[in-house]
Amino acid sequence: AGAIVGMQAVGNSLKFGAKSGDNINGRLVIDGTGNVGIGTTGPASSAKLEINSTTKGFLQSRMTETQRDGISSPAAGLMIYNTTTNRPNFYNGTDWLNYDGTIAHAIGDYYQGGIIFYVDGSGGGLICAIYDQSAASEWGCKGTEIGADGWAIGTGSQNTIDIEAACTTPGIAADICANLSLNGYSDWFLPSLYELNEMYINKATINAAAMPLGGSAFASAVYWSSSEYDNNTALRQDFSNGVQWYFSKDLTFRVRAIRAFNPVE
């Protein structure tokens, strides 16, 4: 036979659980002060809720970032598990934060002048402009090896600095980004090859976020990276199919600037 579930008053407490004779084997207890214990018959006096187990944990409400942001008037201290970023979040009365105190960002958020397209897991990441800065610009200085050879995420800024220092041709791709002032920010740069690829991977999310803000979708066309291949060529990516390859620096391709953001405590 199945266990009989019952309730029993014990002093100023209520016990809920399986009935054994005249006693209740307490699985949930509400004591006289209103403190609740689960898995304990005596919740700590300083805890409104105490859960006691060596085999099971506490499972928060799990939801996407979109669902989280749809919560109406969240109370300060509200906690959820963000399935978009796979990190627990809490609301501080103004912003949703990660448990380490950094702002809980996600790809597709509008933040600091553009759309987040990469997060580093530590509260920082990369933002792209909401529209292209050029439809047809050269990489520049064909025949000159600049040394802007970073491909990895985090190298686009230094590549752009190196190009600006060694190639003074105005209006080239890196120069457009380095001199861009957009939505209150002026630290934009031309993305490295892998940074550009993150934009390609997330282009649908970026487009959906940028267009309602007056931005534009990525074209099904080729975009320059800041990554140099040799003295005559540099790397680019086709946003129609994702193909990356090197082409002559004097060819003209599209340009979309990016900038970095750091963790905010």
NUNUZA-117372 format. One line per 4 residues: number of its first residue (from 1); their letters; for each residue x, y, z of N, C-alpha, C, O. Coordinates in steps of 0.1 Angstrom, whole numbers, plus 5000, padded with zeros to 4 digits. Layout:
BEGIN
NUM = a = X:Y:Z:X:Y:Z:X:Y:Z:X:Y:Z  ...
END
This chain:
BEGIN
1 = agai = 5008:4988:5000:5000:5000:5000:5009:5012:5000:5020:5012:5006  5004:5023:4994:5012:5035:4993:5011:5042:5007:5002:5040:5015  5021:5051:5009:5022:5059:5021:5010:5068:5022:5005:5074:5012  5005:5070:5034:4994:5080:5037:5000:5093:5040:5008:5094:5050
5 = vgmq = 4997:5104:5033:5002:5117:5035:4993:5124:5045:4981:5124:5043  4999:5130:5055:4991:5137:5065:4998:5150:5070:5009:5153:5066  4991:5157:5079:4995:5169:5085:4994:5167:5100:4984:5161:5105  5003:5172:5108:5003:5171:5122:5008:5183:5129:5018:5189:5125
9 = avgn = 5000:5188:5139:5005:5199:5147:5013:5194:5159:5009:5185:5166  5025:5200:5159:5035:5196:5170:5039:5209:5177:5048:5216:5172  5034:5212:5189:5036:5224:5195:5031:5236:5186:5019:5236:5183  5040:5245:5183:5037:5256:5174:5040:5253:5159:5040:5263:5151
13 = slkf = 5044:5241:5156:5048:5238:5143:5038:5229:5136:5030:5222:5142  5038:5229:5123:5030:5220:5114:5040:5211:5107:5049:5216:5100  5037:5198:5107:5045:5188:5100:5037:5182:5089:5025:5178:5091  5043:5181:5077:5036:5174:5065:5045:5163:5061:5057:5164:5059
17 = gaks = 5039:5151:5059:5047:5140:5054:5039:5127:5055:5027:5127:5055  5047:5116:5055:5041:5103:5055:5036:5099:5069:5044:5102:5079  5024:5094:5071:5019:5090:5084:5023:5076:5088:5023:5067:5080  5028:5075:5100:5032:5062:5106:5026:5061:5119:5030:5067:5129
21 = gdni = 5015:5054:5120:5008:5053:5133:5001:5067:5136:4994:5072:5127  5004:5072:5147:4999:5085:5151:5009:5096:5148:5006:5108:5151  5020:5093:5142:5030:5103:5140:5032:5106:5125:5029:5098:5116  5037:5118:5122:5040:5122:5108:5055:5123:5107:5062:5130:5115
25 = ngrl = 5061:5115:5097:5075:5116:5094:5077:5129:5086:5076:5129:5074  5081:5139:5093:5081:5153:5087:5090:5154:5075:5102:5151:5076  5085:5158:5063:5093:5161:5051:5092:5176:5049:5101:5181:5042  5082:5182:5054:5081:5197:5053:5075:5202:5066:5065:5197:5071
29 = vidg = 5082:5211:5072:5078:5216:5085:5077:5232:5084:5086:5238:5079  5066:5237:5090:5065:5251:5092:5065:5253:5107:5056:5249:5114  5075:5261:5112:5076:5262:5126:5067:5274:5131:5061:5281:5123  5068:5276:5144:5059:5287:5149:5062:5301:5145:5054:5310:5147
33 = tgnv = 5074:5303:5140:5078:5316:5135:5075:5318:5120:5078:5329:5115  5071:5307:5114:5068:5308:5099:5080:5303:5091:5079:5304:5079  5091:5299:5097:5102:5294:5090:5098:5280:5084:5091:5272:5091  5103:5277:5072:5100:5265:5065:5112:5256:5064:5123:5261:5060
37 = gigt = 5110:5243:5067:5121:5234:5066:5117:5222:5057:5106:5217:5058  5125:5219:5047:5123:5208:5038:5135:5198:5041:5146:5201:5039  5131:5186:5045:5141:5176:5048:5147:5178:5062:5157:5171:5065  5141:5186:5070:5146:5188:5083:5133:5191:5092:5124:5197:5087
41 = tgpa = 5134:5187:5104:5123:5189:5113:5125:5202:5121:5116:5207:5129  5136:5208:5120:5139:5221:5127:5147:5231:5119:5159:5232:5120  5140:5238:5111:5147:5248:5102:5154:5259:5111:5149:5262:5122  5166:5263:5106:5174:5273:5114:5166:5285:5116:5158:5290:5108
45 = ssak = 5168:5291:5128:5160:5303:5132:5163:5315:5123:5154:5324:5122  5175:5315:5117:5178:5327:5108:5174:5324:5094:5176:5333:5085  5169:5313:5090:5165:5310:5077:5150:5309:5075:5143:5301:5082  5145:5317:5066:5131:5316:5063:5128:5303:5056:5117:5297:5057
49 = lein = 5137:5298:5048:5136:5285:5042:5149:5277:5043:5159:5282:5039  5149:5265:5048:5161:5256:5049:5158:5243:5042:5148:5237:5045  5166:5240:5032:5165:5227:5025:5177:5218:5029:5188:5223:5028  5174:5207:5034:5185:5198:5039:5185:5185:5031:5175:5177:5032
53 = sttk = 5196:5183:5024:5197:5170:5016:5212:5168:5013:5219:5178:5010  5216:5156:5012:5229:5152:5007:5229:5145:4994:5239:5141:4989  5217:5144:4988:5215:5138:4975:5209:5146:4964:5209:5142:4953  5202:5157:4968:5195:5165:4959:5198:5180:4961:5202:5184:4972
57 = gflq = 5197:5188:4951:5199:5202:4952:5187:5211:4951:5176:5206:4950  5189:5224:4951:5178:5234:4949:5178:5238:4934:5188:5242:4929  5166:5236:4928:5165:5239:4913:5157:5252:4911:5145:5253:4915  5164:5262:4906:5158:5275:4903:5149:5274:4891:5149:5265:4883
61 = srmt = 5140:5284:4890:5132:5286:4877:5142:5287:4866:5151:5295:4866  5140:5280:4855:5149:5280:4843:5141:5286:4832:5130:5282:4829  5148:5296:4825:5141:5303:4814:5151:5309:4805:5163:5311:4809  5147:5312:4792:5156:5319:4783:5157:5334:4787:5150:5339:4796
65 = etqr = 5167:5341:4781:5169:5355:4785:5156:5363:4780:5152:5372:4787  5150:5359:4769:5138:5366:4765:5127:5364:4775:5120:5374:4778  5125:5352:4780:5115:5350:4790:5118:5358:4803:5109:5363:4809  5131:5358:4807:5135:5365:4819:5131:5380:4817:5126:5386:4826
69 = dgis = 5135:5386:4805:5132:5400:4803:5117:5403:4802:5113:5415:4803  5109:5393:4800:5095:5395:4800:5088:5394:4813:5076:5397:4814  5096:5392:4824:5090:5392:4838:5086:5407:4841:5094:5416:4840  5073:5408:4845:5068:5422:4848:5072:5426:4862:5070:5419:4871
73 = spaa = 5079:5438:4862:5083:5444:4875:5090:5434:4884:5085:5431:4895  5101:5429:4880:5108:5419:4889:5113:5426:4902:5117:5437:4902  5111:5418:4913:5115:5423:4926:5130:5422:4927:5137:5413:4922  5136:5432:4934:5150:5432:4937:5153:5419:4945:5147:5416:4955
77 = glmi = 5163:5412:4940:5167:5399:4947:5161:5387:4940:5165:5376:4943  5152:5389:4930:5147:5378:4922:5158:5370:4915:5167:5376:4909  5157:5357:4916:5167:5348:4910:5162:5338:4900:5151:5333:4902  5169:5336:4889:5165:5326:4879:5177:5320:4873:5189:5325:4875
81 = yntt = 5176:5309:4866:5187:5303:4858:5185:5306:4844:5175:5302:4838  5194:5313:4838:5193:5318:4824:5198:5307:4815:5210:5304:4814  5189:5301:4807:5193:5290:4798:5199:5295:4785:5205:5287:4778  5198:5308:4783:5205:5314:4771:5220:5314:4773:5228:5311:4764
85 = tnrp = 5224:5318:4785:5239:5319:4788:5243:5308:4797:5255:5307:4800  5234:5300:4802:5237:5289:4811:5244:5294:4824:5254:5289:4828  5239:5305:4829:5244:5311:4841:5232:5316:4850:5222:5320:4845  5233:5314:4863:5223:5319:4872:5223:5335:4872:5234:5341:4872
89 = nfyn = 5212:5341:4873:5210:5356:4873:5202:5360:4885:5194:5352:4890  5205:5372:4889:5196:5378:4899:5194:5393:4896:5202:5399:4889  5182:5398:4900:5179:5412:4897:5182:5421:4909:5178:5418:4920  5190:5432:4906:5194:5440:4917:5185:5453:4919:5189:5462:4926
93 = gtdw = 5174:5453:4912:5165:5464:4913:5166:5473:4901:5157:5482:4898  5177:5472:4893:5180:5480:4881:5183:5471:4869:5178:5472:4858  5193:5461:4872:5198:5453:4861:5197:5438:4865:5197:5435:4877  5197:5429:4855:5199:5415:4858:5214:5413:4858:5221:5417:4849
97 = lnyd = 5219:5406:4869:5233:5404:4870:5236:5389:4871:5228:5381:4875  5248:5385:4867:5253:5372:4870:5257:5372:4885:5258:5382:4892  5259:5360:4891:5261:5359:4905:5275:5365:4909:5277:5368:4921  5284:5367:4899:5297:5373:4903:5296:5388:4903:5306:5395:4905
101 = gtia = 5283:5394:4900:5281:5408:4901:5283:5415:4887:5280:5427:4886  5287:5408:4877:5288:5414:4863:5274:5414:4857:5265:5405:4860  5271:5424:4848:5259:5424:4841:5257:5412:4832:5266:5408:4825  5245:5407:4833:5242:5394:4825:5238:5398:4811:5227:5401:4807
105 = haig = 5249:5398:4802:5247:5401:4788:5244:5388:4780:5247:5377:4784  5238:5390:4768:5236:5379:4759:5237:5384:4745:5235:5396:4742  5240:5375:4736:5241:5378:4721:5228:5383:4717:5217:5377:4719  5228:5395:4710:5216:5401:4705:5211:5413:4713:5202:5420:4709
109 = dyyq = 5217:5415:4725:5214:5426:4733:5219:5439:4727:5230:5439:4722  5211:5450:4728:5217:5463:4724:5224:5468:4736:5218:5469:4747  5236:5472:4735:5244:5476:4746:5256:5485:4741:5263:5482:4732  5258:5496:4748:5270:5505:4745:5272:5507:4731:5283:5506:4725
113 = ggii = 5261:5511:4724:5262:5516:4710:5260:5507:4699:5261:5510:4687  5258:5494:4702:5256:5484:4692:5250:5471:4697:5244:5471:4708  5252:5461:4689:5246:5448:4692:5257:5438:4697:5267:5436:4690  5255:5432:4708:5264:5422:4713:5264:5409:4704:5253:5404:4702
117 = fyvd = 5276:5405:4699:5276:5393:4691:5286:5383:4697:5287:5372:4691  5293:5386:4708:5302:5376:4714:5303:5380:4729:5305:5392:4732  5302:5370:4737:5304:5372:4752:5315:5362:4756:5316:5351:4751  5324:5367:4765:5336:5359:4768:5334:5350:4781:5343:5343:4784
121 = gsgg = 5322:5351:4787:5320:5343:4799:5324:5349:4811:5322:5343:4822  5331:5361:4811:5335:5368:4823:5329:5381:4824:5334:5390:4832  5318:5384:4816:5312:5397:4817:5316:5407:4806:5310:5418:4805  5325:5403:4798:5329:5412:4787:5325:5406:4773:5319:5395:4773
125 = glic = 5329:5412:4763:5326:5407:4749:5328:5417:4738:5335:5427:4740  5321:5415:4727:5322:5423:4715:5309:5428:4710:5299:5421:4711  5309:5440:4705:5297:5447:4700:5299:5451:4685:5310:5455:4682  5289:5449:4677:5291:5454:4663:5281:5465:4661:5270:5466:4667
129 = aiyd = 5285:5474:4651:5276:5485:4648:5263:5480:4642:5262:5469:4637  5253:5488:4642:5239:5484:4638:5238:5484:4623:5227:5480:4617  5248:5490:4616:5247:5490:4601:5261:5490:4596:5271:5493:4603  5263:5487:4583:5276:5487:4576:5281:5502:4575:5274:5511:4574
133 = qsaa = 5295:5503:4577:5301:5516:4575:5305:5519:4561:5308:5530:4557  5306:5509:4553:5309:5510:4539:5305:5499:4531:5304:5487:4536  5301:5501:4518:5297:5490:4509:5308:5486:4500:5307:5476:4494  5319:5495:4499:5330:5492:4490:5342:5499:4494:5344:5511:4490
137 = sewg = 5351:5493:4502:5363:5499:4506:5375:5490:4504:5373:5478:4505  5386:5495:4501:5398:5487:4500:5404:5484:4514:5401:5491:4524  5411:5473:4515:5419:5470:4527:5430:5480:4528:5433:5485:4539  5437:5483:4517:5447:5493:4516:5461:5488:4516:5465:5478:4521
141 = ckgt = 5470:5497:4510:5484:5495:4510:5489:5482:4504:5497:5474:4511  5484:5478:4493:5488:5466:4486:5503:5468:4483:5508:5478:4479  5511:5457:4485:5525:5457:4483:5533:5460:4496:5545:5458:4496  5526:5464:4506:5533:5467:4519:5528:5457:4530:5516:5455:4532
145 = eiga = 5537:5450:4536:5534:5441:4547:5533:5449:4560:5543:5455:4565  5521:5450:4566:5518:5458:4577:5522:5451:4590:5527:5457:4599  5519:5438:4591:5522:5431:4603:5509:5429:4612:5510:5426:4624  5497:5432:4606:5485:5431:4613:5480:5416:4611:5471:5413:4604
149 = dgwa = 5487:5407:4618:5486:5393:4615:5477:5385:4626:5478:5373:4626  5470:5393:4634:5462:5386:4644:5449:5381:4637:5442:5388:4630  5446:5368:4640:5433:5362:4635:5423:5360:4646:5411:5359:4644  5428:5358:4658:5420:5353:4669:5410:5364:4674:5412:5376:4672
153 = igtg = 5401:5360:4682:5392:5369:4689:5401:5377:4699:5408:5371:4707  5399:5390:4699:5407:5398:4708:5419:5405:4701:5426:5412:4707  5421:5402:4688:5432:5408:4681:5428:5419:4671:5437:5426:4665  5415:5421:4669:5411:5431:4659:5415:5445:4662:5418:5453:4653
157 = sqnt = 5415:5449:4675:5418:5462:4679:5433:5465:4676:5436:5476:4670  5442:5456:4679:5456:5458:4677:5459:5458:4662:5467:5466:4657  5452:5449:4654:5454:5449:4640:5450:5463:4634:5458:5468:4626  5439:5469:4639:5435:5482:4633:5445:5493:4637:5448:5501:4629
161 = idie = 5450:5492:4649:5461:5502:4653:5473:5500:4644:5479:5510:4640  5477:5488:4641:5489:5486:4633:5486:5491:4618:5495:5496:4612  5474:5488:4613:5471:5493:4600:5472:5508:4599:5477:5514:4590  5465:5515:4609:5465:5529:4609:5479:5535:4610:5482:5546:4604
165 = aact = 5488:5529:4617:5501:5534:4619:5510:5532:4607:5519:5541:4604  5508:5522:4599:5516:5519:4587:5510:5522:4574:5518:5523:4564  5497:5524:4573:5491:5527:4561:5482:5540:4562:5472:5540:4569  5487:5551:4557:5480:5564:4559:5470:5567:4549:5465:5578:4548
169 = tpgi = 5466:5558:4540:5456:5560:4530:5443:5563:4536:5438:5554:4543  5436:5574:4534:5423:5577:4540:5412:5568:4534:5413:5565:4522  5402:5565:4542:5391:5558:4536:5392:5543:4535:5382:5537:4530  5403:5537:4538:5404:5523:4538:5396:5517:4549:5392:5524:4558
173 = aadi = 5394:5503:4549:5385:5497:4558:5388:5500:4573:5379:5504:4581  5401:5498:4577:5405:5500:4591:5403:5515:4594:5399:5518:4606  5407:5524:4585:5406:5538:4588:5392:5543:4591:5389:5551:4599  5382:5537:4583:5368:5540:4585:5364:5537:4599:5357:5544:4606
177 = canl = 5368:5525:4604:5364:5520:4617:5371:5528:4628:5365:5532:4638  5384:5530:4626:5391:5537:4636:5387:5552:4639:5388:5557:4650  5381:5558:4628:5376:5572:4629:5361:5573:4631:5355:5584:4630  5355:5561:4634:5340:5561:4635:5336:5566:4649:5342:5562:4659
181 = slng = 5326:5575:4650:5320:5579:4662:5305:5576:4661:5298:5581:4652  5300:5567:4669:5287:5561:4667:5280:5559:4681:5286:5552:4689  5269:5565:4682:5261:5563:4695:5268:5565:4707:5267:5558:4717  5277:5575:4707:5284:5579:4719:5298:5572:4721:5304:5574:4731
185 = ysdw = 5302:5564:4712:5314:5556:4713:5323:5559:4701:5319:5560:4690  5336:5560:4704:5346:5562:4693:5358:5553:4693:5368:5556:4688  5356:5541:4700:5367:5531:4700:5364:5519:4692:5367:5508:4696  5359:5522:4680:5355:5511:4671:5368:5506:4663:5377:5513:4662
189 = flps = 5367:5494:4658:5378:5489:4650:5373:5478:4640:5362:5474:4641  5382:5475:4631:5379:5465:4621:5381:5451:4627:5392:5448:4632  5371:5442:4626:5372:5429:4633:5383:5420:4627:5386:5420:4614  5389:5412:4635:5399:5402:4630:5390:5391:4623:5378:5391:4623
193 = lyel = 5397:5381:4617:5390:5371:4609:5381:5363:4618:5369:5360:4614  5385:5359:4630:5376:5351:4639:5365:5359:4645:5355:5354:4648  5368:5372:4648:5358:5381:4652:5347:5383:4642:5335:5383:4645  5351:5384:4629:5342:5385:4618:5334:5373:4617:5322:5373:4614
197 = nemy = 5340:5361:4619:5332:5349:4618:5322:5348:4629:5311:5342:4626  5324:5353:4641:5314:5353:4651:5302:5362:4647:5290:5358:4650  5305:5372:4640:5294:5381:4634:5286:5373:4624:5274:5374:4624  5293:5365:4616:5286:5357:4606:5277:5346:4612:5266:5345:4608
201 = inka = 5283:5340:4622:5275:5329:4629:5262:5335:4635:5252:5328:4635  5263:5347:4640:5252:5353:4648:5244:5364:4640:5238:5372:4645  5246:5363:4626:5241:5374:4618:5226:5375:4619:5220:5386:4619  5218:5364:4620:5204:5365:4621:5199:5372:4634:5190:5380:4634
205 = tina = 5206:5368:4645:5203:5375:4658:5206:5389:4657:5198:5398:4662  5218:5393:4652:5222:5407:4651:5212:5415:4642:5208:5426:4646  5208:5409:4631:5199:5416:4622:5186:5418:4629:5180:5429:4627  5181:5408:4636:5168:5410:4642:5168:5421:4653:5158:5427:4655
209 = aamp = 5179:5423:4659:5181:5433:4670:5183:5447:4664:5179:5457:4669  5191:5447:4653:5196:5460:4648:5185:5467:4640:5184:5479:4640  5177:5460:4632:5168:5466:4623:5157:5474:4630:5154:5485:4625  5151:5470:4641:5142:5479:4648:5148:5491:4654:5141:5501:4657
213 = lggs = 5161:5492:4655:5168:5503:4660:5172:5513:4649:5180:5523:4651  5168:5510:4637:5172:5519:4625:5184:5513:4618:5189:5520:4609  5189:5502:4622:5201:5496:4616:5197:5488:4603:5185:5489:4598  5206:5480:4598:5204:5473:4586:5209:5459:4587:5218:5456:4595
217 = afas = 5204:5450:4580:5208:5436:4580:5222:5435:4572:5225:5443:4564  5229:5425:4576:5242:5422:4568:5238:5418:4554:5228:5412:4552  5246:5423:4545:5244:5420:4531:5249:5406:4528:5258:5401:4535  5243:5399:4518:5249:5387:4513:5260:5390:4504:5260:5388:4492
221 = avyw = 5271:5394:4510:5283:5399:4503:5295:5397:4511:5295:5391:4522  5306:5401:4506:5319:5399:4513:5323:5411:4522:5321:5422:4518  5328:5408:4534:5332:5418:4544:5347:5416:4547:5352:5405:4547  5354:5427:4548:5368:5427:4551:5370:5424:4566:5363:5428:4575
225 = ssse = 5381:5416:4569:5386:5415:4583:5398:5424:4584:5403:5429:4574  5404:5426:4596:5416:5433:4597:5428:5424:4597:5439:5429:4599  5426:5412:4594:5437:5402:4594:5444:5401:4581:5439:5398:4570  5457:5405:4581:5465:5405:4569:5470:5391:4566:5473:5383:4575
229 = ydnn = 5472:5388:4553:5477:5375:4549:5492:5376:4545:5500:5369:4549  5494:5385:4536:5508:5388:4532:5509:5403:4527:5499:5410:4529  5519:5407:4520:5521:5421:4516:5510:5425:4506:5507:5437:4504  5505:5415:4498:5495:5419:4488:5481:5415:4491:5471:5420:4485
233 = talr = 5478:5407:4501:5465:5402:4504:5461:5403:4518:5469:5403:4527  5448:5402:4521:5442:5402:4534:5430:5393:4534:5425:5389:4523  5425:5389:4546:5415:5379:4547:5401:5386:4548:5399:5397:4554  5392:5379:4542:5378:5384:4542:5368:5372:4544:5372:5361:4543
237 = qdfs = 5355:5375:4546:5345:5365:4547:5333:5368:4539:5328:5379:4539  5328:5358:4532:5316:5360:4524:5304:5357:4534:5303:5346:4539  5295:5367:4536:5284:5365:4545:5272:5358:4538:5261:5357:4544  5273:5354:4526:5263:5346:4519:5265:5331:4522:5255:5323:4522
241 = ngvq = 5278:5327:4524:5280:5313:4526:5291:5310:4537:5293:5298:4540  5297:5320:4543:5306:5318:4554:5320:5315:4549:5329:5314:4558  5323:5315:4536:5337:5311:4532:5346:5323:4535:5344:5334:4533  5358:5319:4541:5369:5328:4544:5380:5325:4535:5384:5314:4532
245 = wyfs = 5386:5336:4529:5398:5334:4520:5405:5348:4520:5401:5358:4525  5417:5347:4513:5425:5360:4512:5423:5365:4498:5422:5358:4488  5423:5378:4497:5421:5385:4484:5430:5398:4484:5435:5402:4494  5432:5403:4472:5441:5414:4470:5436:5426:4478:5424:5429:4478
249 = kdlt = 5445:5433:4484:5441:5444:4493:5435:5456:4486:5429:5464:4492  5436:5457:4472:5431:5468:4465:5417:5465:4460:5411:5474:4453  5411:5453:4463:5397:5451:4460:5388:5457:4470:5392:5460:4482  5376:5460:4467:5367:5467:4476:5356:5458:4481:5349:5451:4473
253 = frvr = 5354:5457:4494:5344:5449:4500:5337:5457:4511:5341:5469:4514  5327:5451:4518:5320:5458:4528:5327:5459:4541:5336:5451:4543  5323:5468:4550:5329:5470:4563:5318:5472:4573:5309:5479:4572  5320:5464:4584:5312:5466:4596:5321:5467:4608:5329:5458:4611
257 = aira = 5320:5478:4616:5329:5481:4627:5324:5474:4640:5312:5471:4641  5334:5471:4649:5330:5465:4661:5338:5472:4672:5347:5480:4670  5334:5470:4685:5341:5475:4697:5340:5465:4708:5331:5456:4707  5349:5466:4718:5349:5456:4729:5342:5463:4741:5343:5475:4742
261 = fnpv = 5337:5455:4750:5332:5460:4763:5338:5451:4774:5340:5439:4772  5340:5457:4785:5346:5450:4797:5335:5447:4807:5325:5453:4807  5338:5438:4816:5329:5435:4827:5326:5448:4835:5335:5456:4838  5314:5449:4839:5309:5461:4847:5305:5456:4861:5296:5448:4862
265 = e = 5313:5460:4871:5309:5455:4885:5297:5463:4890:5293:5460:4901
END
